[in-house]
Amino acid sequence: MKIAIIGSGYVGLVTGACFSEAGISTVCVDLDLKKIDNLNKGIIPIYKPGLEDMISRNVKKGRLNFTTPLASAIKEPEVVFITVGTPPNEDGSADLKHIIAVS
Ligand SMILES: NC(=O)c1ccc[n+]([C@@H]2O[C@H](COP(=O)([O-])OP(=O)(O)OC[C@H]3O[C@@H](n4cnc5c(N)ncnc54)[C@H](O)[C@@H]3O)[C@@H](O)[C@H]2O)c1
């Protein structure tokens, strides 16, 4: 099974790492070129205990990848998770513009 995670921030990166650890071929996508470049170099932008080792292990096993182009990344996966940010609007509701853009 293949999955794609769109948005490689706190939620997406951890989710992608955990799915790949469970043996699922996972591609994590982000429009932040620098973030993806760093992830491909093994530079992890957040700290969670064990996350760096988990990412490194699964990248080496070839079942965790990081990329930017959305269209090609979602061609093969059977499941796509959208984990982009939803910052609060002035009235406290969630701003869904990033989710709508990805959808
Ligand atoms: N961080 C938490 O602890 C937490 C807890 C519960 C719920 N959430 C929810 O999870 C969701 C994600 O939160 P987060 O903290 O991971 O956000 P984040 O800001 O850490 O990560 C979002 C990522 O999405 C990327 N992105 C934005 N637009 C994109 C697009 N069009 N294509 C590809 N990538 C795009 C950004 O570059 C960023 O790297 C939000 O709805 C948030 O409310 C977060």
PDBQT file of the ligand as one rigid body, heavy atoms in Angstrom, charges set to zero:
ROOT
HETATM    1  N1  LIG A 201       0.624  20.661  15.753  1.00  0.00    +0.000 N 
HETATM    2  C1  LIG A 201      -0.239  20.106  16.595  1.00  0.00    +0.000 C 
HETATM    3  O1  LIG A 201       0.090  19.746  17.732  1.00  0.00    +0.000 OA
HETATM    4  C2  LIG A 201      -1.675  19.853  16.166  1.00  0.00    +0.000 A 
HETATM    5  C3  LIG A 201      -2.535  19.199  17.058  1.00  0.00    +0.000 A 
HETATM    6  C4  LIG A 201      -3.844  18.940  16.659  1.00  0.00    +0.000 A 
HETATM    7  C5  LIG A 201      -4.287  19.345  15.411  1.00  0.00    +0.000 A 
HETATM    8  N2  LIG A 201      -3.447  19.996  14.564  1.00  0.00    +0.000 N 
HETATM    9  C6  LIG A 201      -3.960  20.371  13.252  1.00  0.00    +0.000 C 
HETATM   10  O2  LIG A 201      -3.239  19.661  12.245  1.00  0.00    +0.000 OA
HETATM   11  C7  LIG A 201      -3.153  20.467  11.065  1.00  0.00    +0.000 C 
HETATM   12  C8  LIG A 201      -1.684  20.654  10.677  1.00  0.00    +0.000 C 
HETATM   13  O3  LIG A 201      -1.028  21.321  11.754  1.00  0.00    +0.000 OA
HETATM   14  P1  LIG A 201       0.555  21.383  11.864  1.00  0.00    +0.000 P 
HETATM   15  O4  LIG A 201       0.859  21.856  13.255  1.00  0.00    +0.000 OA
HETATM   16  O5  LIG A 201       1.163  20.111  11.384  1.00  0.00    +0.000 OA
HETATM   17  O6  LIG A 201       0.890  22.560  10.833  1.00  0.00    +0.000 OA
HETATM   18  P2  LIG A 201       2.339  23.058  10.333  1.00  0.00    +0.000 P 
HETATM   19  O7  LIG A 201       2.185  24.517  10.060  1.00  0.00    +0.000 OA
HETATM   20  O8  LIG A 201       3.416  22.569  11.241  1.00  0.00    +0.000 OA
HETATM   21  O9  LIG A 201       2.527  22.284   8.957  1.00  0.00    +0.000 OA
HETATM   22  C9  LIG A 201       1.760  22.530   7.837  1.00  0.00    +0.000 C 
HETATM   23  C10 LIG A 201       2.651  22.304   6.630  1.00  0.00    +0.000 C 
HETATM   24  O10 LIG A 201       1.822  22.355   5.462  1.00  0.00    +0.000 OA
HETATM   25  C11 LIG A 201       2.576  22.965   4.425  1.00  0.00    +0.000 C 
HETATM   26  N3  LIG A 201       1.670  23.438   3.394  1.00  0.00    +0.000 N 
HETATM   27  C12 LIG A 201       0.832  24.509   3.404  1.00  0.00    +0.000 A 
HETATM   28  N4  LIG A 201       0.150  24.609   2.244  1.00  0.00    +0.000 NA
HETATM   29  C13 LIG A 201       0.559  23.551   1.474  1.00  0.00    +0.000 A 
HETATM   30  C14 LIG A 201       0.229  23.103   0.149  1.00  0.00    +0.000 A 
HETATM   31  N5  LIG A 201      -0.644  23.762  -0.612  1.00  0.00    +0.000 N 
HETATM   32  N6  LIG A 201       0.846  21.999  -0.334  1.00  0.00    +0.000 NA
HETATM   33  C15 LIG A 201       1.758  21.331   0.418  1.00  0.00    +0.000 A 
HETATM   34  N7  LIG A 201       2.123  21.714   1.693  1.00  0.00    +0.000 NA
HETATM   35  C16 LIG A 201       1.524  22.815   2.200  1.00  0.00    +0.000 A 
HETATM   36  C17 LIG A 201       3.370  24.057   5.128  1.00  0.00    +0.000 C 
HETATM   37  O11 LIG A 201       4.492  24.460   4.371  1.00  0.00    +0.000 OA
HETATM   38  C18 LIG A 201       3.743  23.359   6.444  1.00  0.00    +0.000 C 
HETATM   39  O12 LIG A 201       5.007  22.715   6.349  1.00  0.00    +0.000 OA
HETATM   40  C19 LIG A 201      -3.863  21.793  11.397  1.00  0.00    +0.000 C 
HETATM   41  O13 LIG A 201      -5.218  21.686  11.005  1.00  0.00    +0.000 OA
HETATM   42  C20 LIG A 201      -3.758  21.853  12.921  1.00  0.00    +0.000 C 
HETATM   43  O14 LIG A 201      -4.795  22.653  13.491  1.00  0.00    +0.000 OA
HETATM   44  C21 LIG A 201      -2.143  20.249  14.919  1.00  0.00    +0.000 A 
ENDROOT
TORSDOF 0
